[in-house]
Amino acid sequence: MASKRRLDPLLPNSFKHKYSFVNGIIYHYVDEGPELAPTLVLCHGFPDLWYGWRYQIPFLVDKGYRVIVPDLRGYGETEAPYCPPNDIREYGAKNVCKDLIELLNQIKVQKAIFIGHDWGGHIAWRMAVFHPDRVISVIGQVCIGLWIKKCVFICCPYTPPQEIFLSPEAIAELVPSLAYHVYFAQPKAEIELDSNVELIFKAVYRTHKDLIKLYDGKSLLGPIGEALIEDSPLISKQELNYIISQYKKSGFHGPLNWYKVRRVNFQDEKGARKHITIPCLMNYFIKIVAMNDPNVIPDLFKEMPKYFTSLTMKYIEGSGHWVMLERANKVNELLGEFLDKVKVENGKSNNHDSHDIKAKL
């Protein structure tokens, strides 16, 4: 009998890489686990790649899931249409959700559990808004890829479709910690980041204890400049070098376009559902919050429960933005608990009354 292939987080090539032509572009994704098993789709944020989930993929595969982890549109080995001449709408959340629907169609998966971090969390929420039939379902046969569907989000609160458009500048006034969004939408951001890839990532990948100020109101480079930045225990040189190599090849144009589509997203969401209204047995949500994440204010989570029939919220203490790295074991533990709970619920009747579990904020 052939030995089981080992997935090594330090070796990107130990994972199974695939490519598909999806929604007009070439998509790169990692595909691990049994083909007919319940499917999880892991969505990364900025500035990240599929590789941000390297410590979760082996754990989830060992639990018996098929795990699909794409480089989202514009990132890594997935194509990044240049805008202009292409329309910036290509980077809107609705179109990225369309990417994922087409990918599911190609791999013959009807429904999936979506797990997201940062911008990937936003996409996971929008999958529930735009394509609830592909995210939430009754219990089905595992052998044909059907399962009770849930959404898991890390470091990104759910914000319902808005009635009034708010520009990045207006958002920055309301939430000053998000002022860097204005900078990212400017042409100079792409020039500065592409010219300083190694410096940027060495400064960005830090634990909650060795954070470096990254934005001074004008530039991401202002605070760090040419200062000597010590290595962080968060990430090894081997891991960091892989990420740097990917961004040196593909650049920041695609990722930064995600910060330029606020109006596009507003227009695409007009009339869209705000509440996630589904039978209680089928809509547990777990929210893992990095409490020390400087880019996510806990107050943003206080209004979330009213938009859900059932919302489970879990907190991870002692972590910064990169919770999947800094507290990898804890993240895996909570994901495992949630997925085990889903398996228990699978055995219950649709008429069974489930419980709302809401953590106190």
KEGU-189371 format. One record per residue (C-alpha): residue in one letter; x, y, z. Coordinates in pm, 1 decimal. Layout:
REM KEGU-189371
@r=A&X=X&Y=Y&Z=Z
...
This chain:
REM KEGU-189371
@r=M&X=0.0&Y=0.0&Z=0.0
@r=A&X=133.9&Y=341.0&Z=-95.9
@r=S&X=223.9&Y=567.6&Z=193.2
@r=K&X=0.1&Y=865.1&Z=262.6
@r=R&X=129.9&Y=1183.8&Z=106.4
@r=R&X=240.4&Y=1434.2&Z=372.5
@r=L&X=123.3&Y=1794.1&Z=348.4
@r=D&X=406.0&Y=2009.2&Z=480.1
@r=P&X=321.3&Y=2376.5&Z=551.4
@r=L&X=686.2&Y=2465.2&Z=486.8
@r=L&X=676.2&Y=2307.3&Z=139.9
@r=P&X=415.5&Y=2464.6&Z=-91.3
@r=N&X=480.7&Y=2195.4&Z=-353.5
@r=S&X=372.0&Y=1923.2&Z=-110.9
@r=F&X=13.5&Y=2039.6&Z=-175.6
@r=K&X=-182.7&Y=1940.6&Z=-485.3
@r=H&X=-202.7&Y=2241.1&Z=-720.3
@r=K&X=-457.5&Y=2267.1&Z=-1000.7
@r=Y&X=-556.4&Y=2522.1&Z=-1265.1
@r=S&X=-889.7&Y=2593.9&Z=-1433.6
@r=F&X=-1024.5&Y=2851.3&Z=-1677.6
@r=V&X=-1288.5&Y=3022.1&Z=-1465.7
@r=N&X=-1507.1&Y=3321.7&Z=-1550.2
@r=G&X=-1268.5&Y=3442.8&Z=-1819.6
@r=I&X=-935.9&Y=3394.1&Z=-1636.8
@r=I&X=-698.8&Y=3117.0&Z=-1531.3
@r=Y&X=-758.0&Y=3020.9&Z=-1168.8
@r=H&X=-503.8&Y=2850.5&Z=-947.2
@r=Y&X=-619.0&Y=2650.2&Z=-647.5
@r=V&X=-509.3&Y=2378.1&Z=-410.2
@r=D&X=-733.9&Y=2071.3&Z=-404.6
@r=E&X=-680.7&Y=1826.1&Z=-120.0
@r=G&X=-883.9&Y=1546.5&Z=31.9
@r=P&X=-1124.6&Y=1283.6&Z=-105.7
@r=E&X=-1305.3&Y=1397.6&Z=-419.8
@r=L&X=-1649.6&Y=1289.4&Z=-295.7
@r=A&X=-1610.0&Y=1418.7&Z=60.1
@r=P&X=-1795.7&Y=1722.8&Z=199.2
@r=T&X=-1622.1&Y=2028.0&Z=55.0
@r=L&X=-1469.7&Y=2328.2&Z=227.5
@r=V&X=-1366.4&Y=2638.9&Z=31.7
@r=L&X=-1102.8&Y=2847.9&Z=210.2
@r=C&X=-1080.5&Y=3212.4&Z=101.5
@r=H&X=-775.0&Y=3422.9&Z=186.4
@r=G&X=-744.9&Y=3797.4&Z=241.6
@r=F&X=-493.6&Y=4076.7&Z=172.9
@r=P&X=-200.1&Y=4060.7&Z=131.9
@r=D&X=-218.2&Y=3685.9&Z=133.6
@r=L&X=-246.4&Y=3381.0&Z=-89.4
@r=W&X=-385.9&Y=3028.8&Z=-69.7
@r=Y&X=-74.8&Y=2971.4&Z=142.0
@r=G&X=-230.7&Y=3158.1&Z=435.0
@r=W&X=-428.3&Y=2840.0&Z=512.4
@r=R&X=-126.4&Y=2605.2&Z=508.8
@r=Y&X=-168.8&Y=2507.0&Z=875.7
@r=Q&X=-542.7&Y=2444.5&Z=841.4
@r=I&X=-545.6&Y=2241.9&Z=519.4
@r=P&X=-377.8&Y=1924.3&Z=659.2
@r=F&X=-596.0&Y=1936.5&Z=971.1
@r=L&X=-919.3&Y=1966.8&Z=772.4
@r=V&X=-815.4&Y=1695.6&Z=527.4
@r=D&X=-742.3&Y=1463.4&Z=819.8
@r=K&X=-1098.3&Y=1526.4&Z=939.4
@r=G&X=-1225.3&Y=1381.6&Z=612.7
@r=Y&X=-1303.8&Y=1692.1&Z=408.3
@r=R&X=-1220.3&Y=1792.5&Z=56.4
@r=V&X=-1045.4&Y=2128.2&Z=88.9
@r=I&X=-1040.2&Y=2375.3&Z=-200.0
@r=V&X=-810.1&Y=2675.1&Z=-150.6
@r=P&X=-786.1&Y=2921.2&Z=-440.6
@r=D&X=-563.4&Y=3213.8&Z=-507.2
@r=L&X=-853.6&Y=3456.5&Z=-543.0
@r=R&X=-889.7&Y=3679.7&Z=-849.0
@r=G&X=-579.7&Y=3895.2&Z=-890.0
@r=Y&X=-362.3&Y=3704.1&Z=-643.9
@r=G&X=-69.1&Y=3466.9&Z=-682.6
@r=E&X=-94.3&Y=3230.2&Z=-977.3
@r=T&X=-453.5&Y=3326.7&Z=-1056.6
@r=E&X=-471.6&Y=3583.3&Z=-1335.6
@r=A&X=-501.1&Y=3952.7&Z=-1254.7
@r=P&X=-682.4&Y=4139.4&Z=-1533.9
@r=Y&X=-531.1&Y=4484.5&Z=-1568.0
@r=C&X=-771.8&Y=4774.3&Z=-1516.6
@r=P&X=-786.4&Y=4964.0&Z=-1745.4
@r=P&X=-833.5&Y=4842.3&Z=-2015.1
@r=N&X=-1049.2&Y=4586.9&Z=-1833.1
@r=D&X=-1348.4&Y=4706.3&Z=-1631.4
@r=I&X=-1282.4&Y=4738.9&Z=-1257.2
@r=R&X=-1612.7&Y=4554.2&Z=-1205.8
@r=E&X=-1415.0&Y=4235.9&Z=-1263.6
@r=Y&X=-1288.2&Y=4272.9&Z=-905.8
@r=G&X=-1628.1&Y=4333.8&Z=-749.7
@r=A&X=-1736.7&Y=4089.8&Z=-479.0
@r=K&X=-2028.2&Y=3965.9&Z=-690.3
@r=N&X=-1794.3&Y=3872.9&Z=-974.3
@r=V&X=-1549.0&Y=3702.4&Z=-737.4
@r=C&X=-1843.8&Y=3501.5&Z=-602.2
@r=K&X=-1922.3&Y=3408.7&Z=-962.6
@r=D&X=-1562.9&Y=3283.3&Z=-992.2
@r=L&X=-1620.7&Y=3047.9&Z=-699.2
@r=I&X=-1955.3&Y=2926.3&Z=-835.8
@r=E&X=-1793.9&Y=2839.9&Z=-1168.3
@r=L&X=-1508.2&Y=2665.5&Z=-989.6
@r=L&X=-1757.0&Y=2457.4&Z=-788.8
@r=N&X=-1936.3&Y=2369.9&Z=-1112.2
@r=Q&X=-1613.6&Y=2257.0&Z=-1275.6
@r=I&X=-1513.0&Y=2033.4&Z=-985.8
@r=K&X=-1872.4&Y=1902.9&Z=-968.5
@r=V&X=-1947.7&Y=2025.2&Z=-616.5
@r=Q&X=-2305.5&Y=2140.3&Z=-566.0
@r=K&X=-2263.0&Y=2299.1&Z=-222.9
@r=A&X=-1973.6&Y=2389.2&Z=3.7
@r=I&X=-1877.5&Y=2519.9&Z=343.7
@r=F&X=-1705.1&Y=2854.4&Z=300.9
@r=I&X=-1427.3&Y=2967.9&Z=535.6
@r=G&X=-1282.0&Y=3314.6&Z=498.9
@r=H&X=-1023.2&Y=3552.2&Z=644.5
@r=D&X=-1009.2&Y=3928.6&Z=588.7
@r=W&X=-1131.0&Y=4001.2&Z=231.7
@r=G&X=-1193.9&Y=3628.2&Z=200.9
@r=G&X=-1440.5&Y=3660.6&Z=488.0
@r=H&X=-1622.2&Y=3933.7&Z=296.4
@r=I&X=-1646.6&Y=3702.6&Z=-4.8
@r=A&X=-1773.6&Y=3417.3&Z=212.3
@r=W&X=-2048.6&Y=3642.3&Z=354.2
@r=R&X=-2141.6&Y=3753.6&Z=2.1
@r=M&X=-2166.1&Y=3392.7&Z=-110.8
@r=A&X=-2445.8&Y=3358.4&Z=145.5
@r=V&X=-2605.9&Y=3678.1&Z=11.2
@r=F&X=-2577.3&Y=3613.0&Z=-362.8
@r=H&X=-2581.4&Y=3230.6&Z=-377.7
@r=P&X=-2756.5&Y=3092.2&Z=-68.4
@r=D&X=-2855.0&Y=2781.7&Z=-264.6
@r=R&X=-2487.3&Y=2694.6&Z=-301.3
@r=V&X=-2396.6&Y=2764.0&Z=60.0
@r=I&X=-2689.1&Y=2637.7&Z=270.3
@r=S&X=-2876.2&Y=2314.6&Z=206.2
@r=V&X=-3055.0&Y=2021.0&Z=358.1
@r=I&X=-2852.0&Y=1717.0&Z=460.4
@r=G&X=-2742.4&Y=1519.6&Z=159.7
@r=Q&X=-2537.6&Y=1215.3&Z=75.4
@r=V&X=-2167.5&Y=1270.3&Z=134.4
@r=C&X=-2085.2&Y=1053.2&Z=-163.7
@r=I&X=-2236.7&Y=1305.5&Z=-406.4
@r=G&X=-2089.5&Y=1610.1&Z=-237.5
@r=L&X=-2400.5&Y=1722.3&Z=-51.1
@r=W&X=-2379.3&Y=1828.5&Z=312.5
@r=I&X=-2543.5&Y=2063.0&Z=553.8
@r=K&X=-2387.9&Y=2397.7&Z=465.9
@r=K&X=-2239.8&Y=2658.2&Z=696.5
@r=C&X=-2017.1&Y=2963.4&Z=670.7
@r=V&X=-1712.0&Y=3026.8&Z=885.7
@r=F&X=-1547.6&Y=3367.6&Z=894.9
@r=I&X=-1228.4&Y=3491.6&Z=1057.2
@r=C&X=-1138.6&Y=3856.1&Z=1108.5
@r=C&X=-1415.8&Y=4001.9&Z=893.8
@r=P&X=-1754.7&Y=4111.5&Z=1029.0
@r=Y&X=-2070.5&Y=4075.9&Z=825.6
@r=T&X=-2196.6&Y=4409.0&Z=699.2
@r=P&X=-2534.3&Y=4395.9&Z=522.4
@r=P&X=-2589.9&Y=4557.5&Z=182.1
@r=Q&X=-2607.5&Y=4933.0&Z=236.0
@r=E&X=-2883.7&Y=5177.5&Z=143.5
@r=I&X=-2645.6&Y=5474.5&Z=107.6
@r=F&X=-2310.2&Y=5475.3&Z=-69.0
@r=L&X=-2011.8&Y=5554.2&Z=148.9
@r=S&X=-1682.5&Y=5636.5&Z=-21.7
@r=P&X=-1350.3&Y=5507.8&Z=116.2
@r=E&X=-1291.5&Y=5858.9&Z=249.0
@r=A&X=-1623.9&Y=5855.4&Z=433.8
@r=I&X=-1546.2&Y=5512.6&Z=577.8
@r=A&X=-1207.5&Y=5639.9&Z=695.3
@r=E&X=-1379.3&Y=5920.6&Z=884.6
@r=L&X=-1617.7&Y=5679.1&Z=1053.1
@r=V&X=-1352.8&Y=5412.8&Z=1119.9
@r=P&X=-1009.1&Y=5582.2&Z=1130.2
@r=S&X=-826.5&Y=5249.5&Z=1151.0
@r=L&X=-943.1&Y=5181.6&Z=794.2
@r=A&X=-789.6&Y=5501.3&Z=651.3
@r=Y&X=-528.9&Y=5294.5&Z=470.0
@r=H&X=-808.5&Y=5185.0&Z=232.0
@r=V&X=-791.9&Y=5533.8&Z=79.4
@r=Y&X=-418.1&Y=5495.4&Z=18.9
@r=F&X=-458.8&Y=5149.0&Z=-131.8
@r=A&X=-703.4&Y=5287.7&Z=-388.5
@r=Q&X=-446.3&Y=5539.8&Z=-514.2
@r=P&X=-201.9&Y=5465.0&Z=-802.9
@r=K&X=102.2&Y=5540.7&Z=-587.1
@r=A&X=23.8&Y=5248.2&Z=-358.3
@r=E&X=81.0&Y=4996.3&Z=-636.9
@r=I&X=409.2&Y=5162.6&Z=-734.2
@r=E&X=539.1&Y=5173.1&Z=-376.9
@r=L&X=435.8&Y=4818.7&Z=-287.4
@r=D&X=567.4&Y=4664.0&Z=-608.8
@r=S&X=899.5&Y=4840.4&Z=-555.5
@r=N&X=939.2&Y=4721.0&Z=-195.5
@r=V&X=791.6&Y=4369.6&Z=-184.5
@r=E&X=1044.4&Y=4216.7&Z=54.0
@r=L&X=1035.8&Y=4511.3&Z=294.5
@r=I&X=655.1&Y=4520.8&Z=294.8
@r=F&X=610.6&Y=4155.0&Z=381.9
@r=K&X=880.1&Y=4155.2&Z=644.4
@r=A&X=692.0&Y=4441.2&Z=812.4
@r=V&X=342.1&Y=4297.8&Z=761.7
@r=Y&X=389.6&Y=3943.9&Z=892.7
@r=R&X=420.0&Y=4010.4&Z=1267.6
@r=T&X=272.1&Y=3867.0&Z=1585.5
@r=H&X=46.6&Y=4077.3&Z=1806.0
@r=K&X=350.6&Y=4138.3&Z=2027.3
@r=D&X=594.3&Y=4269.0&Z=1765.3
@r=L&X=368.3&Y=4478.1&Z=1540.9
@r=I&X=520.4&Y=4759.2&Z=1338.0
@r=K&X=325.6&Y=5072.8&Z=1249.0
@r=L&X=258.8&Y=5042.3&Z=877.5
@r=Y&X=59.6&Y=5346.5&Z=773.0
@r=D&X=132.0&Y=5708.5&Z=859.0
@r=G&X=-166.1&Y=5866.3&Z=684.8
@r=K&X=18.5&Y=5906.0&Z=356.2
@r=S&X=206.2&Y=5588.2&Z=276.4
@r=L&X=265.2&Y=5233.2&Z=387.3
@r=L&X=635.1&Y=5295.0&Z=356.3
@r=G&X=645.5&Y=5610.0&Z=567.0
@r=P&X=678.4&Y=5442.3&Z=908.9
@r=I&X=913.5&Y=5162.6&Z=801.8
@r=G&X=1128.4&Y=5334.0&Z=538.5
@r=E&X=1473.2&Y=5180.3&Z=533.2
@r=A&X=1470.6&Y=5093.7&Z=902.7
@r=L&X=1620.6&Y=4763.8&Z=1007.1
@r=I&X=1331.1&Y=4524.0&Z=1066.3
@r=E&X=1406.9&Y=4221.6&Z=1277.1
@r=D&X=1267.5&Y=3882.2&Z=1186.0
@r=S&X=935.7&Y=3792.0&Z=1347.7
@r=P&X=869.6&Y=3457.6&Z=1519.2
@r=L&X=537.5&Y=3451.3&Z=1331.0
@r=I&X=686.2&Y=3318.3&Z=1010.6
@r=S&X=1000.7&Y=3136.7&Z=899.5
@r=K&X=1230.5&Y=3272.7&Z=630.0
@r=Q&X=1133.7&Y=2978.3&Z=413.1
@r=E&X=763.5&Y=3065.8&Z=433.4
@r=L&X=827.4&Y=3436.1&Z=390.5
@r=N&X=1045.5&Y=3380.4&Z=84.9
@r=Y&X=768.7&Y=3183.2&Z=-88.2
@r=I&X=516.6&Y=3463.1&Z=-35.2
@r=I&X=764.7&Y=3727.3&Z=-149.1
@r=S&X=847.6&Y=3526.0&Z=-461.8
@r=Q&X=479.2&Y=3502.5&Z=-554.6
@r=Y&X=424.2&Y=3876.9&Z=-519.3
@r=K&X=742.2&Y=3960.2&Z=-708.8
@r=K&X=599.7&Y=3762.0&Z=-1000.3
@r=S&X=236.7&Y=3879.1&Z=-991.0
@r=G&X=259.8&Y=4219.1&Z=-821.7
@r=F&X=1.3&Y=4413.8&Z=-624.3
@r=H&X=-216.2&Y=4540.4&Z=-909.8
@r=G&X=-477.6&Y=4267.4&Z=-873.4
@r=P&X=-495.7&Y=4265.9&Z=-492.1
@r=L&X=-518.2&Y=4646.4&Z=-470.0
@r=N&X=-808.5&Y=4651.3&Z=-715.8
@r=W&X=-1017.7&Y=4497.5&Z=-437.9
@r=Y&X=-992.2&Y=4834.0&Z=-260.9
@r=K&X=-1124.3&Y=5021.4&Z=-565.8
@r=V&X=-1464.6&Y=4856.7&Z=-600.1
@r=R&X=-1665.9&Y=5000.7&Z=-311.9
@r=R&X=-1906.1&Y=5174.5&Z=-555.5
@r=V&X=-1920.5&Y=4863.9&Z=-773.1
@r=N&X=-2011.5&Y=4651.5&Z=-471.0
@r=F&X=-2271.9&Y=4903.9&Z=-360.7
@r=Q&X=-2437.4&Y=4895.7&Z=-702.8
@r=D&X=-2421.7&Y=4516.2&Z=-728.3
@r=E&X=-2584.6&Y=4476.9&Z=-386.5
@r=K&X=-2883.4&Y=4703.5&Z=-443.7
@r=G&X=-3192.2&Y=4509.2&Z=-342.3
@r=A&X=-2988.6&Y=4215.5&Z=-212.6
@r=R&X=-3088.5&Y=4032.3&Z=103.6
@r=K&X=-2960.8&Y=4173.2&Z=432.3
@r=H&X=-3070.1&Y=3898.9&Z=667.9
@r=I&X=-2943.0&Y=3545.2&Z=650.1
@r=T&X=-3282.1&Y=3385.2&Z=705.5
@r=I&X=-3259.9&Y=3006.4&Z=702.6
@r=P&X=-3397.1&Y=2718.7&Z=915.4
@r=C&X=-3225.0&Y=2708.6&Z=1254.8
@r=L&X=-3096.7&Y=2357.1&Z=1210.9
@r=M&X=-2908.6&Y=2462.9&Z=903.5
@r=N&X=-2753.1&Y=2791.6&Z=984.5
@r=Y&X=-2498.8&Y=2781.5&Z=1260.9
@r=F&X=-2223.9&Y=3031.8&Z=1205.9
@r=I&X=-1902.4&Y=3043.0&Z=1402.4
@r=K&X=-1716.9&Y=3370.2&Z=1422.3
@r=I&X=-1352.0&Y=3352.7&Z=1522.8
@r=V&X=-1231.0&Y=3699.4&Z=1612.2
@r=A&X=-866.8&Y=3797.6&Z=1656.4
@r=M&X=-929.5&Y=4029.9&Z=1949.1
@r=N&X=-597.4&Y=4212.9&Z=1911.2
@r=D&X=-633.2&Y=4267.4&Z=1538.4
@r=P&X=-570.4&Y=4640.1&Z=1486.7
@r=N&X=-760.6&Y=4633.3&Z=1157.5
@r=V&X=-1085.6&Y=4498.2&Z=1300.0
@r=I&X=-1267.7&Y=4683.3&Z=1575.4
@r=P&X=-1470.4&Y=4455.8&Z=1808.4
@r=D&X=-1760.2&Y=4707.1&Z=1802.0
@r=L&X=-1817.2&Y=4609.8&Z=1440.4
@r=F&X=-1938.8&Y=4271.3&Z=1559.8
@r=K&X=-2204.1&Y=4395.0&Z=1801.5
@r=E&X=-2474.8&Y=4434.4&Z=1539.4
@r=M&X=-2408.1&Y=4103.7&Z=1365.6
@r=P&X=-2641.7&Y=3871.4&Z=1559.5
@r=K&X=-2956.8&Y=4054.5&Z=1450.4
@r=Y&X=-2889.4&Y=3959.7&Z=1087.8
@r=F&X=-2879.9&Y=3586.1&Z=1155.2
@r=T&X=-3123.7&Y=3321.8&Z=1257.9
@r=S&X=-2844.5&Y=3151.0&Z=1447.5
@r=L&X=-2498.7&Y=3286.2&Z=1513.1
@r=T&X=-2224.2&Y=3123.5&Z=1716.4
@r=M&X=-1935.1&Y=3351.9&Z=1807.2
@r=K&X=-1601.6&Y=3232.8&Z=1938.3
@r=Y&X=-1307.1&Y=3446.1&Z=2037.2
@r=I&X=-936.7&Y=3382.7&Z=2015.3
@r=E&X=-724.2&Y=3584.0&Z=2252.9
@r=G&X=-355.3&Y=3655.6&Z=2214.6
@r=S&X=-347.6&Y=3697.6&Z=1840.0
@r=G&X=-308.8&Y=3962.4&Z=1576.2
@r=H&X=-435.2&Y=3974.1&Z=1220.1
@r=W&X=-259.9&Y=3651.7&Z=1116.9
@r=V&X=-461.1&Y=3436.2&Z=1353.0
@r=M&X=-429.5&Y=3125.7&Z=1131.6
@r=L&X=-53.0&Y=3137.7&Z=1184.3
@r=E&X=-16.1&Y=3282.3&Z=1532.1
@r=R&X=-284.3&Y=3062.4&Z=1688.2
@r=A&X=-298.3&Y=2784.5&Z=1432.0
@r=N&X=-374.4&Y=2510.7&Z=1684.4
@r=K&X=-655.7&Y=2711.7&Z=1844.8
@r=V&X=-807.9&Y=2797.0&Z=1508.2
@r=N&X=-796.9&Y=2429.4&Z=1414.0
@r=E&X=-950.1&Y=2332.8&Z=1746.9
@r=L&X=-1246.3&Y=2569.1&Z=1700.8
@r=L&X=-1295.5&Y=2474.2&Z=1338.3
@r=G&X=-1289.3&Y=2108.6&Z=1441.1
@r=E&X=-1546.7&Y=2165.9&Z=1715.5
@r=F&X=-1777.3&Y=2342.8&Z=1473.3
@r=L&X=-1745.3&Y=2080.3&Z=1202.1
@r=D&X=-1804.4&Y=1801.7&Z=1454.9
@r=K&X=-2120.2&Y=1983.4&Z=1563.6
@r=V&X=-2234.8&Y=1997.4&Z=1203.3
@r=K&X=-2191.5&Y=1621.3&Z=1180.4
@r=V&X=-2408.5&Y=1577.3&Z=1490.2
@r=E&X=-2676.4&Y=1800.9&Z=1342.0
@r=N&X=-2668.0&Y=1597.6&Z=1020.2
@r=G&X=-2824.2&Y=1308.8&Z=1208.2
@r=K&X=-3118.8&Y=1511.0&Z=1333.7
@r=S&X=-3457.0&Y=1563.9&Z=1178.4
@r=N&X=-3523.6&Y=1887.8&Z=993.7
@r=N&X=-3799.9&Y=1946.6&Z=1248.5
@r=H&X=-3558.0&Y=1937.6&Z=1539.8
@r=D&X=-3537.2&Y=2267.7&Z=1723.6
@r=S&X=-3180.3&Y=2396.3&Z=1726.3
@r=H&X=-3047.5&Y=2649.1&Z=1973.0
@r=D&X=-2922.5&Y=3000.3&Z=1908.8
@r=I&X=-2587.4&Y=3033.6&Z=2074.1
@r=K&X=-2473.5&Y=3395.3&Z=2092.9
@r=A&X=-2159.6&Y=3494.8&Z=2274.0
@r=K&X=-2177.0&Y=3802.1&Z=2493.8
@r=L&X=-1984.7&Y=4093.7&Z=2347.7
